[in-house]
Amino acid sequence: KMEIKKASFLTSSSKPNQCPEADKPEYAFIGRSNVGKSSLINILCNQNGLAKTSSTPGKTQLINHFNIDDSWYLVDLPGYGYAKVSKTQRKQFKLLIDTYLRHRSNLMCLFVLVDIRHKPQAADLEFMHQMGVWGIPFVIVFTKADKLKPTEIEKNTEIYKNTLLKEWEDLPQFFITSSEKGDGKDEILSFIEQVNEQWQQFAS
């Protein structure tokens, strides 16, 4: 199984054209505030302070690139659906994320993080709908699974699937994770490893 040996912060970009050269497969992580994005990134990379966990939601206002084992990029994207920033800032965020997602040629997959404790939220569903319209490949990562009993996890994922099936013919792949316990880490890394192999075939 894939184990990340070296993860290092590469650069922060306030405009998509400042991103590193698109020479490696790239995986971006996004979600609403307090969804546990930094914690998940740190768990995946075996490094506690890699992605800064902030007590102020909406702190990630840049596109943050991390170099993973010199073979792929992990990207921490600004979240969506923040209440604490001005309308102008929200518009700038949205433009930054939208431009990045639509034009980043090496983006292999977007990981959309969703707190498993809550019912499907409009902001998440709208965002996924937009990804579908733009044809951007994404998977859903349910976070904070340690806060629920297994039966509740099952119930909540079913509700989510049924909500998505009202609009989608095929469901995206999904992962159930807990940064507290490390659940879902191996599954996500195996998935990335498989997609990286496709990139290598494509590149050669």
PyMOL commands that set and color helices and strands:
alter all, ss='L'
color gray80, all
select helices_A, chain A and resi 16-18+37-44+87-103+122-134+145-147+150-165+185-203
alter helices_A, ss='H'
color red, helices_A
select strands_A, chain A and resi 7-13+26-31+63-68+72-76+107-115+138-143+174-176
alter strands_A, ss='S'
color yellow, strands_A
deselect
rebuild
show_as cartoon
